[in-house]
Amino acid sequence: MYLHLRWLVKELMTRISFYFRLVRWMYLHLRVDTDSGTRSQYCSVQTPWLAVESRTRVSSFLRLVKWMYLYLRVDVHSGT
């Protein structure tokens, strides 16, 4: 039972770490794409607002995933 639980926690942490890297990449990619101004030439006027809104949501999701990852790491190492 204990080994199964350890495997499950390790698998969960691996997936969270992967999603953390994915969301971070998306956040940086959106930032570079928005700041470069290449898409703003042919997109609608609402695009800059939408990009800022998307960046804000991705940023808050990134903070949430980071908190979950750190919380799970501390919880696993404390043995509770």
mmCIF file as gemmi writes it, N, C-alpha and C atoms, coordinates in Angstrom:
data_model
loop_
_atom_site.group_PDB
_atom_site.id
_atom_site.type_symbol
_atom_site.label_atom_id
_atom_site.label_alt_id
_atom_site.label_comp_id
_atom_site.label_asym_id
_atom_site.label_entity_id
_atom_site.label_seq_id
_atom_site.pdbx_PDB_ins_code
_atom_site.Cartn_x
_atom_site.Cartn_y
_atom_site.Cartn_z
_atom_site.occupancy
_atom_site.B_iso_or_equiv
_atom_site.pdbx_formal_charge
_atom_site.auth_seq_id
_atom_site.auth_asym_id
_atom_site.pdbx_PDB_model_num
ATOM 1 N N . MET Axp A 1 ? 0.825 -1.194 0 1 0 ? 1 A 1
ATOM 2 C CA . MET Axp A 1 ? 0 0 0 1 0 ? 1 A 1
ATOM 3 C C . MET Axp A 1 ? 0.866 1.253 0 1 0 ? 1 A 1
ATOM 4 N N . TYR Axp A 2 ? 1.879 1.282 0.884 1 0 ? 2 A 1
ATOM 5 C CA . TYR Axp A 2 ? 2.74 2.454 0.993 1 0 ? 2 A 1
ATOM 6 C C . TYR Axp A 2 ? 3.526 2.682 -0.298 1 0 ? 2 A 1
ATOM 7 N N . LEU Axp A 3 ? 4.019 1.593 -0.922 1 0 ? 3 A 1
ATOM 8 C CA . LEU Axp A 3 ? 4.764 1.732 -2.18 1 0 ? 3 A 1
ATOM 9 C C . LEU Axp A 3 ? 3.869 2.259 -3.292 1 0 ? 3 A 1
ATOM 10 N N . HIS Axp A 4 ? 2.629 1.803 -3.316 1 0 ? 4 A 1
ATOM 11 C CA . HIS Axp A 4 ? 1.684 2.288 -4.32 1 0 ? 4 A 1
ATOM 12 C C . HIS Axp A 4 ? 1.428 3.78 -4.129 1 0 ? 4 A 1
ATOM 13 N N . LEU Axp A 5 ? 1.301 4.209 -2.895 1 0 ? 5 A 1
ATOM 14 C CA . LEU Axp A 5 ? 1.077 5.625 -2.601 1 0 ? 5 A 1
ATOM 15 C C . LEU Axp A 5 ? 2.287 6.463 -3.003 1 0 ? 5 A 1
ATOM 16 N N . ARG Axp A 6 ? 3.486 5.965 -2.726 1 0 ? 6 A 1
ATOM 17 C CA . ARG Axp A 6 ? 4.701 6.689 -3.127 1 0 ? 6 A 1
ATOM 18 C C . ARG Axp A 6 ? 4.771 6.814 -4.64 1 0 ? 6 A 1
ATOM 19 N N . TRP Axp A 7 ? 4.444 5.74 -5.358 1 0 ? 7 A 1
ATOM 20 C CA . TRP Axp A 7 ? 4.456 5.786 -6.818 1 0 ? 7 A 1
ATOM 21 C C . TRP Axp A 7 ? 3.431 6.792 -7.33 1 0 ? 7 A 1
ATOM 22 N N . LEU Axp A 8 ? 2.259 6.795 -6.733 1 0 ? 8 A 1
ATOM 23 C CA . LEU Axp A 8 ? 1.201 7.711 -7.146 1 0 ? 8 A 1
ATOM 24 C C . LEU Axp A 8 ? 1.602 9.169 -6.924 1 0 ? 8 A 1
ATOM 25 N N . VAL Axp A 9 ? 2.213 9.453 -5.782 1 0 ? 9 A 1
ATOM 26 C CA . VAL Axp A 9 ? 2.657 10.819 -5.494 1 0 ? 9 A 1
ATOM 27 C C . VAL Axp A 9 ? 3.76 11.226 -6.458 1 0 ? 9 A 1
ATOM 28 N N . LYS Axp A 10 ? 4.684 10.318 -6.741 1 0 ? 10 A 1
ATOM 29 C CA . LYS Axp A 10 ? 5.769 10.624 -7.682 1 0 ? 10 A 1
ATOM 30 C C . LYS Axp A 10 ? 5.205 10.895 -9.074 1 0 ? 10 A 1
ATOM 31 N N . GLU Axp A 11 ? 4.257 10.094 -9.508 1 0 ? 11 A 1
ATOM 32 C CA . GLU Axp A 11 ? 3.617 10.292 -10.81 1 0 ? 11 A 1
ATOM 33 C C . GLU Axp A 11 ? 2.891 11.635 -10.859 1 0 ? 11 A 1
ATOM 34 N N . LEU Axp A 12 ? 2.186 11.964 -9.799 1 0 ? 12 A 1
ATOM 35 C CA . LEU Axp A 12 ? 1.473 13.239 -9.737 1 0 ? 12 A 1
ATOM 36 C C . LEU Axp A 12 ? 2.439 14.413 -9.785 1 0 ? 12 A 1
ATOM 37 N N . MET Axp A 13 ? 3.538 14.329 -9.053 1 0 ? 13 A 1
ATOM 38 C CA . MET Axp A 13 ? 4.529 15.405 -9.065 1 0 ? 13 A 1
ATOM 39 C C . MET Axp A 13 ? 5.179 15.548 -10.434 1 0 ? 13 A 1
ATOM 40 N N . THR Axp A 14 ? 5.402 14.438 -11.122 1 0 ? 14 A 1
ATOM 41 C CA . THR Axp A 14 ? 5.969 14.495 -12.467 1 0 ? 14 A 1
ATOM 42 C C . THR Axp A 14 ? 5.017 15.194 -13.417 1 0 ? 14 A 1
ATOM 43 N N . ARG Axp A 15 ? 3.744 14.859 -13.327 1 0 ? 15 A 1
ATOM 44 C CA . ARG Axp A 15 ? 2.761 15.515 -14.196 1 0 ? 15 A 1
ATOM 45 C C . ARG Axp A 15 ? 2.618 16.992 -13.876 1 0 ? 15 A 1
ATOM 46 N N . ILE Axp A 16 ? 2.595 17.343 -12.6 1 0 ? 16 A 1
ATOM 47 C CA . ILE Axp A 16 ? 2.491 18.75 -12.221 1 0 ? 16 A 1
ATOM 48 C C . ILE Axp A 16 ? 3.712 19.507 -12.713 1 0 ? 16 A 1
ATOM 49 N N . SER Axp A 17 ? 4.882 18.889 -12.587 1 0 ? 17 A 1
ATOM 50 C CA . SER Axp A 17 ? 6.103 19.53 -13.072 1 0 ? 17 A 1
ATOM 51 C C . SER Axp A 17 ? 6.031 19.755 -14.58 1 0 ? 17 A 1
ATOM 52 N N . PHE Axp A 18 ? 5.512 18.767 -15.32 1 0 ? 18 A 1
ATOM 53 C CA . PHE Axp A 18 ? 5.364 18.915 -16.767 1 0 ? 18 A 1
ATOM 54 C C . PHE Axp A 18 ? 4.403 20.045 -17.103 1 0 ? 18 A 1
ATOM 55 N N . TYR Axp A 19 ? 3.249 20.08 -16.439 1 0 ? 19 A 1
ATOM 56 C CA . TYR Axp A 19 ? 2.281 21.141 -16.703 1 0 ? 19 A 1
ATOM 57 C C . TYR Axp A 19 ? 2.823 22.506 -16.289 1 0 ? 19 A 1
ATOM 58 N N . PHE Axp A 20 ? 3.603 22.535 -15.224 1 0 ? 20 A 1
ATOM 59 C CA . PHE Axp A 20 ? 4.232 23.778 -14.796 1 0 ? 20 A 1
ATOM 60 C C . PHE Axp A 20 ? 5.159 24.307 -15.894 1 0 ? 20 A 1
ATOM 61 N N . ARG Axp A 21 ? 5.968 23.419 -16.467 1 0 ? 21 A 1
ATOM 62 C CA . ARG Axp A 21 ? 6.859 23.84 -17.56 1 0 ? 21 A 1
ATOM 63 C C . ARG Axp A 21 ? 6.067 24.251 -18.784 1 0 ? 21 A 1
ATOM 64 N N . LEU Axp A 22 ? 4.992 23.541 -19.097 1 0 ? 22 A 1
ATOM 65 C CA . LEU Axp A 22 ? 4.165 23.873 -20.25 1 0 ? 22 A 1
ATOM 66 C C . LEU Axp A 22 ? 3.505 25.241 -20.085 1 0 ? 22 A 1
ATOM 67 N N . VAL Axp A 23 ? 2.919 25.486 -18.925 1 0 ? 23 A 1
ATOM 68 C CA . VAL Axp A 23 ? 2.263 26.769 -18.684 1 0 ? 23 A 1
ATOM 69 C C . VAL Axp A 23 ? 3.292 27.894 -18.683 1 0 ? 23 A 1
ATOM 70 N N . ARG Axp A 24 ? 4.449 27.64 -18.118 1 0 ? 24 A 1
ATOM 71 C CA . ARG Axp A 24 ? 5.509 28.655 -18.126 1 0 ? 24 A 1
ATOM 72 C C . ARG Axp A 24 ? 5.928 28.98 -19.555 1 0 ? 24 A 1
ATOM 73 N N . TRP Axp A 25 ? 6.078 27.948 -20.382 1 0 ? 25 A 1
ATOM 74 C CA . TRP Axp A 25 ? 6.436 28.181 -21.782 1 0 ? 25 A 1
ATOM 75 C C . TRP Axp A 25 ? 5.344 28.982 -22.487 1 0 ? 25 A 1
ATOM 76 N N . MET Axp A 26 ? 4.079 28.63 -22.239 1 0 ? 26 A 1
ATOM 77 C CA . MET Axp A 26 ? 2.976 29.37 -22.852 1 0 ? 26 A 1
ATOM 78 C C . MET Axp A 26 ? 2.993 30.826 -22.41 1 0 ? 26 A 1
ATOM 79 N N . TYR Axp A 27 ? 3.248 31.05 -21.127 1 0 ? 27 A 1
ATOM 80 C CA . TYR Axp A 27 ? 3.285 32.417 -20.604 1 0 ? 27 A 1
ATOM 81 C C . TYR Axp A 27 ? 4.4 33.22 -21.276 1 0 ? 27 A 1
ATOM 82 N N . LEU Axp A 28 ? 5.585 32.642 -21.372 1 0 ? 28 A 1
ATOM 83 C CA . LEU Axp A 28 ? 6.701 33.347 -22.003 1 0 ? 28 A 1
ATOM 84 C C . LEU Axp A 28 ? 6.458 33.538 -23.49 1 0 ? 28 A 1
ATOM 85 N N . HIS Axp A 29 ? 5.871 32.541 -24.141 1 0 ? 29 A 1
ATOM 86 C CA . HIS Axp A 29 ? 5.597 32.64 -25.573 1 0 ? 29 A 1
ATOM 87 C C . HIS Axp A 29 ? 4.57 33.735 -25.854 1 0 ? 29 A 1
ATOM 88 N N . LEU Axp A 30 ? 3.508 33.793 -25.054 1 0 ? 30 A 1
ATOM 89 C CA . LEU Axp A 30 ? 2.508 34.846 -25.236 1 0 ? 30 A 1
ATOM 90 C C . LEU Axp A 30 ? 3.115 36.219 -24.995 1 0 ? 30 A 1
ATOM 91 N N . ARG Axp A 31 ? 3.993 36.297 -24.019 1 0 ? 31 A 1
ATOM 92 C CA . ARG Axp A 31 ? 4.619 37.574 -23.704 1 0 ? 31 A 1
ATOM 93 C C . ARG Axp A 31 ? 5.483 38.062 -24.855 1 0 ? 31 A 1
ATOM 94 N N . VAL Axp A 32 ? 6.296 37.167 -25.389 1 0 ? 32 A 1
ATOM 95 C CA . VAL Axp A 32 ? 7.166 37.548 -26.503 1 0 ? 32 A 1
ATOM 96 C C . VAL Axp A 32 ? 6.334 37.884 -27.722 1 0 ? 32 A 1
ATOM 97 N N . ASP Axp A 33 ? 5.322 37.074 -28.017 1 0 ? 33 A 1
ATOM 98 C CA . ASP Axp A 33 ? 4.489 37.306 -29.188 1 0 ? 33 A 1
ATOM 99 C C . ASP Axp A 33 ? 3.736 38.624 -29.072 1 0 ? 33 A 1
ATOM 100 N N . THR Axp A 34 ? 3.231 38.929 -27.889 1 0 ? 34 A 1
ATOM 101 C CA . THR Axp A 34 ? 2.484 40.168 -27.695 1 0 ? 34 A 1
ATOM 102 C C . THR Axp A 34 ? 3.407 41.376 -27.773 1 0 ? 34 A 1
ATOM 103 N N . ASP Axp A 35 ? 4.561 41.271 -27.139 1 0 ? 35 A 1
ATOM 104 C CA . ASP Axp A 35 ? 5.478 42.405 -27.11 1 0 ? 35 A 1
ATOM 105 C C . ASP Axp A 35 ? 6.157 42.649 -28.448 1 0 ? 35 A 1
ATOM 106 N N . SER Axp A 36 ? 6.266 41.607 -29.279 1 0 ? 36 A 1
ATOM 107 C CA . SER Axp A 36 ? 6.924 41.796 -30.571 1 0 ? 36 A 1
ATOM 108 C C . SER Axp A 36 ? 6.063 42.615 -31.517 1 0 ? 36 A 1
ATOM 109 N N . GLY Axp A 37 ? 4.743 42.581 -31.342 1 0 ? 37 A 1
ATOM 110 C CA . GLY Axp A 37 ? 3.839 43.39 -32.16 1 0 ? 37 A 1
ATOM 111 C C . GLY Axp A 37 ? 3.59 42.828 -33.541 1 0 ? 37 A 1
ATOM 112 N N . THR Axp A 38 ? 4.019 41.615 -33.825 1 0 ? 38 A 1
ATOM 113 C CA . THR Axp A 38 ? 3.854 41.072 -35.171 1 0 ? 38 A 1
ATOM 114 C C . THR Axp A 38 ? 2.392 40.76 -35.474 1 0 ? 38 A 1
ATOM 115 N N . ARG Axp A 39 ? 1.647 40.275 -34.504 1 0 ? 39 A 1
ATOM 116 C CA . ARG Axp A 39 ? 0.253 39.911 -34.768 1 0 ? 39 A 1
ATOM 117 C C . ARG Axp A 39 ? -0.688 41.105 -34.687 1 0 ? 39 A 1
ATOM 118 N N . SER Axp A 40 ? -0.267 42.152 -33.994 1 0 ? 40 A 1
ATOM 119 C CA . SER Axp A 40 ? -1.173 43.285 -33.816 1 0 ? 40 A 1
ATOM 120 C C . SER Axp A 40 ? -1.422 44.018 -35.128 1 0 ? 40 A 1
ATOM 121 N N . GLN Axp A 41 ? -0.635 43.764 -36.15 1 0 ? 41 A 1
ATOM 122 C CA . GLN Axp A 41 ? -0.798 44.459 -37.42 1 0 ? 41 A 1
ATOM 123 C C . GLN Axp A 41 ? -2.031 43.971 -38.176 1 0 ? 41 A 1
ATOM 124 N N . TYR Axp A 42 ? -2.375 42.707 -38.018 1 0 ? 42 A 1
ATOM 125 C CA . TYR Axp A 42 ? -3.505 42.181 -38.788 1 0 ? 42 A 1
ATOM 126 C C . TYR Axp A 42 ? -4.627 41.625 -37.922 1 0 ? 42 A 1
ATOM 127 N N . CYS Axp A 43 ? -4.527 41.747 -36.609 1 0 ? 43 A 1
ATOM 128 C CA . CYS Axp A 43 ? -5.615 41.311 -35.732 1 0 ? 43 A 1
ATOM 129 C C . CYS Axp A 43 ? -6.492 42.499 -35.376 1 0 ? 43 A 1
ATOM 130 N N . SER Axp A 44 ? -7.621 42.216 -34.774 1 0 ? 44 A 1
ATOM 131 C CA . SER Axp A 44 ? -8.564 43.273 -34.438 1 0 ? 44 A 1
ATOM 132 C C . SER Axp A 44 ? -8.047 44.144 -33.302 1 0 ? 44 A 1
ATOM 133 N N . VAL Axp A 45 ? -8.778 45.209 -33.006 1 0 ? 45 A 1
ATOM 134 C CA . VAL Axp A 45 ? -8.396 46.145 -31.954 1 0 ? 45 A 1
ATOM 135 C C . VAL Axp A 45 ? -8.459 45.481 -30.588 1 0 ? 45 A 1
ATOM 136 N N . GLN Axp A 46 ? -9.3 44.468 -30.427 1 0 ? 46 A 1
ATOM 137 C CA . GLN Axp A 46 ? -9.456 43.802 -29.136 1 0 ? 46 A 1
ATOM 138 C C . GLN Axp A 46 ? -8.297 42.868 -28.817 1 0 ? 46 A 1
ATOM 139 N N . THR Axp A 47 ? -7.441 42.599 -29.781 1 0 ? 47 A 1
ATOM 140 C CA . THR Axp A 47 ? -6.366 41.636 -29.567 1 0 ? 47 A 1
ATOM 141 C C . THR Axp A 47 ? -5.429 42.023 -28.431 1 0 ? 47 A 1
ATOM 142 N N . PRO Axp A 48 ? -4.941 43.282 -28.337 1 0 ? 48 A 1
ATOM 143 C CA . PRO Axp A 48 ? -4.06 43.598 -27.204 1 0 ? 48 A 1
ATOM 144 C C . PRO Axp A 48 ? -4.737 43.359 -25.855 1 0 ? 48 A 1
ATOM 145 N N . TRP Axp A 49 ? -6.02 43.713 -25.717 1 0 ? 49 A 1
ATOM 146 C CA . TRP Axp A 49 ? -6.722 43.472 -24.461 1 0 ? 49 A 1
ATOM 147 C C . TRP Axp A 49 ? -6.824 41.974 -24.197 1 0 ? 49 A 1
ATOM 148 N N . LEU Axp A 50 ? -7.132 41.217 -25.255 1 0 ? 50 A 1
ATOM 149 C CA . LEU Axp A 50 ? -7.264 39.772 -25.107 1 0 ? 50 A 1
ATOM 150 C C . LEU Axp A 50 ? -5.932 39.145 -24.72 1 0 ? 50 A 1
ATOM 151 N N . ALA Axp A 51 ? -4.853 39.641 -25.309 1 0 ? 51 A 1
ATOM 152 C CA . ALA Axp A 51 ? -3.53 39.113 -24.968 1 0 ? 51 A 1
ATOM 153 C C . ALA Axp A 51 ? -3.183 39.411 -23.516 1 0 ? 51 A 1
ATOM 154 N N . VAL Axp A 52 ? -3.502 40.61 -23.052 1 0 ? 52 A 1
ATOM 155 C CA . VAL Axp A 52 ? -3.232 40.964 -21.657 1 0 ? 52 A 1
ATOM 156 C C . VAL Axp A 52 ? -4.085 40.107 -20.733 1 0 ? 52 A 1
ATOM 157 N N . GLU Axp A 53 ? -5.356 39.906 -21.085 1 0 ? 53 A 1
ATOM 158 C CA . GLU Axp A 53 ? -6.245 39.061 -20.282 1 0 ? 53 A 1
ATOM 159 C C . GLU Axp A 53 ? -5.721 37.625 -20.237 1 0 ? 53 A 1
ATOM 160 N N . SER Axp A 54 ? -5.284 37.1 -21.378 1 0 ? 54 A 1
ATOM 161 C CA . SER Axp A 54 ? -4.751 35.739 -21.421 1 0 ? 54 A 1
ATOM 162 C C . SER Axp A 54 ? -3.492 35.628 -20.582 1 0 ? 54 A 1
ATOM 163 N N . ARG Axp A 55 ? -2.628 36.642 -20.689 1 0 ? 55 A 1
ATOM 164 C CA . ARG Axp A 55 ? -1.401 36.635 -19.903 1 0 ? 55 A 1
ATOM 165 C C . ARG Axp A 55 ? -1.701 36.663 -18.413 1 0 ? 55 A 1
ATOM 166 N N . THR Axp A 56 ? -2.697 37.448 -18.027 1 0 ? 56 A 1
ATOM 167 C CA . THR Axp A 56 ? -3.07 37.531 -16.614 1 0 ? 56 A 1
ATOM 168 C C . THR Axp A 56 ? -3.591 36.193 -16.119 1 0 ? 56 A 1
ATOM 169 N N . ARG Axp A 57 ? -4.437 35.555 -16.911 1 0 ? 57 A 1
ATOM 170 C CA . ARG Axp A 57 ? -4.978 34.248 -16.506 1 0 ? 57 A 1
ATOM 171 C C . ARG Axp A 57 ? -3.883 33.193 -16.444 1 0 ? 57 A 1
ATOM 172 N N . VAL Axp A 58 ? -3.002 33.18 -17.443 1 0 ? 58 A 1
ATOM 173 C CA . VAL Axp A 58 ? -1.907 32.208 -17.444 1 0 ? 58 A 1
ATOM 174 C C . VAL Axp A 58 ? -0.994 32.463 -16.254 1 0 ? 58 A 1
ATOM 175 N N . SER Axp A 59 ? -0.743 33.74 -15.949 1 0 ? 59 A 1
ATOM 176 C CA . SER Axp A 59 ? 0.118 34.082 -14.82 1 0 ? 59 A 1
ATOM 177 C C . SER Axp A 59 ? -0.485 33.603 -13.502 1 0 ? 59 A 1
ATOM 178 N N . SER Axp A 60 ? -1.786 33.806 -13.312 1 0 ? 60 A 1
ATOM 179 C CA . SER Axp A 60 ? -2.403 33.357 -12.061 1 0 ? 60 A 1
ATOM 180 C C . SER Axp A 60 ? -2.456 31.833 -12.009 1 0 ? 60 A 1
ATOM 181 N N . PHE Axp A 61 ? -2.672 31.177 -13.154 1 0 ? 61 A 1
ATOM 182 C CA . PHE Axp A 61 ? -2.654 29.717 -13.19 1 0 ? 61 A 1
ATOM 183 C C . PHE Axp A 61 ? -1.251 29.202 -12.886 1 0 ? 61 A 1
ATOM 184 N N . LEU Axp A 62 ? -0.236 29.904 -13.405 1 0 ? 62 A 1
ATOM 185 C CA . LEU Axp A 62 ? 1.146 29.526 -13.147 1 0 ? 62 A 1
ATOM 186 C C . LEU Axp A 62 ? 1.465 29.613 -11.656 1 0 ? 62 A 1
ATOM 187 N N . ARG Axp A 63 ? 0.994 30.669 -11 1 0 ? 63 A 1
ATOM 188 C CA . ARG Axp A 63 ? 1.211 30.796 -9.554 1 0 ? 63 A 1
ATOM 189 C C . ARG Axp A 63 ? 0.503 29.671 -8.801 1 0 ? 63 A 1
ATOM 190 N N . LEU Axp A 64 ? -0.701 29.308 -9.238 1 0 ? 64 A 1
ATOM 191 C CA . LEU Axp A 64 ? -1.442 28.234 -8.586 1 0 ? 64 A 1
ATOM 192 C C . LEU Axp A 64 ? -0.717 26.899 -8.731 1 0 ? 64 A 1
ATOM 193 N N . VAL Axp A 65 ? -0.262 26.59 -9.937 1 0 ? 65 A 1
ATOM 194 C CA . VAL Axp A 65 ? 0.435 25.324 -10.175 1 0 ? 65 A 1
ATOM 195 C C . VAL Axp A 65 ? 1.743 25.293 -9.392 1 0 ? 65 A 1
ATOM 196 N N . LYS Axp A 66 ? 2.452 26.417 -9.358 1 0 ? 66 A 1
ATOM 197 C CA . LYS Axp A 66 ? 3.703 26.478 -8.6 1 0 ? 66 A 1
ATOM 198 C C . LYS Axp A 66 ? 3.437 26.234 -7.117 1 0 ? 66 A 1
ATOM 199 N N . TRP Axp A 67 ? 2.382 26.853 -6.587 1 0 ? 67 A 1
ATOM 200 C CA . TRP Axp A 67 ? 2.032 26.652 -5.182 1 0 ? 67 A 1
ATOM 201 C C . TRP Axp A 67 ? 1.704 25.187 -4.929 1 0 ? 67 A 1
ATOM 202 N N . MET Axp A 68 ? 0.915 24.567 -5.821 1 0 ? 68 A 1
ATOM 203 C CA . MET Axp A 68 ? 0.559 23.156 -5.66 1 0 ? 68 A 1
ATOM 204 C C . MET Axp A 68 ? 1.804 22.28 -5.686 1 0 ? 68 A 1
ATOM 205 N N . TYR Axp A 69 ? 2.713 22.571 -6.601 1 0 ? 69 A 1
ATOM 206 C CA . TYR Axp A 69 ? 3.935 21.775 -6.733 1 0 ? 69 A 1
ATOM 207 C C . TYR Axp A 69 ? 4.778 21.881 -5.46 1 0 ? 69 A 1
ATOM 208 N N . LEU Axp A 70 ? 4.96 23.102 -4.965 1 0 ? 70 A 1
ATOM 209 C CA . LEU Axp A 70 ? 5.752 23.285 -3.75 1 0 ? 70 A 1
ATOM 210 C C . LEU Axp A 70 ? 5.064 22.664 -2.539 1 0 ? 70 A 1
ATOM 211 N N . TYR Axp A 71 ? 3.747 22.799 -2.462 1 0 ? 71 A 1
ATOM 212 C CA . TYR Axp A 71 ? 3.006 22.236 -1.339 1 0 ? 71 A 1
ATOM 213 C C . TYR Axp A 71 ? 3.113 20.713 -1.336 1 0 ? 71 A 1
ATOM 214 N N . LEU Axp A 72 ? 2.972 20.094 -2.51 1 0 ? 72 A 1
ATOM 215 C CA . LEU Axp A 72 ? 3.073 18.635 -2.591 1 0 ? 72 A 1
ATOM 216 C C . LEU Axp A 72 ? 4.482 18.169 -2.254 1 0 ? 72 A 1
ATOM 217 N N . ARG Axp A 73 ? 5.488 18.916 -2.687 1 0 ? 73 A 1
ATOM 218 C CA . ARG Axp A 73 ? 6.868 18.533 -2.378 1 0 ? 73 A 1
ATOM 219 C C . ARG Axp A 73 ? 7.114 18.551 -0.879 1 0 ? 73 A 1
ATOM 220 N N . VAL Axp A 74 ? 6.668 19.61 -0.224 1 0 ? 74 A 1
ATOM 221 C CA . VAL Axp A 74 ? 6.86 19.709 1.222 1 0 ? 74 A 1
ATOM 222 C C . VAL Axp A 74 ? 6.072 18.618 1.924 1 0 ? 74 A 1
ATOM 223 N N . ASP Axp A 75 ? 4.846 18.37 1.465 1 0 ? 75 A 1
ATOM 224 C CA . ASP Axp A 75 ? 3.991 17.37 2.088 1 0 ? 75 A 1
ATOM 225 C C . ASP Axp A 75 ? 4.586 15.978 1.944 1 0 ? 75 A 1
ATOM 226 N N . VAL Axp A 76 ? 5.129 15.664 0.773 1 0 ? 76 A 1
ATOM 227 C CA . VAL Axp A 76 ? 5.7 14.336 0.541 1 0 ? 76 A 1
ATOM 228 C C . VAL Axp A 76 ? 6.942 14.144 1.395 1 0 ? 76 A 1
ATOM 229 N N . HIS Axp A 77 ? 7.794 15.144 1.477 1 0 ? 77 A 1
ATOM 230 C CA . HIS Axp A 77 ? 9.031 15.002 2.232 1 0 ? 77 A 1
ATOM 231 C C . HIS Axp A 77 ? 8.8 15.011 3.741 1 0 ? 77 A 1
ATOM 232 N N . SER Axp A 78 ? 7.701 15.598 4.181 1 0 ? 78 A 1
ATOM 233 C CA . SER Axp A 78 ? 7.422 15.596 5.621 1 0 ? 78 A 1
ATOM 234 C C . SER Axp A 78 ? 6.856 14.258 6.078 1 0 ? 78 A 1
ATOM 235 N N . GLY Axp A 79 ? 6.371 13.465 5.125 1 0 ? 79 A 1
ATOM 236 C CA . GLY Axp A 79 ? 5.865 12.144 5.457 1 0 ? 79 A 1
ATOM 237 C C . GLY Axp A 79 ? 4.429 12.118 5.931 1 0 ? 79 A 1
ATOM 238 N N . THR Axp A 80 ? 3.698 13.23 5.785 1 0 ? 80 A 1
ATOM 239 C CA . THR Axp A 80 ? 2.298 13.246 6.22 1 0 ? 80 A 1
ATOM 240 C C . THR Axp A 80 ? 1.378 13.073 5.044 1 0 ? 80 A 1
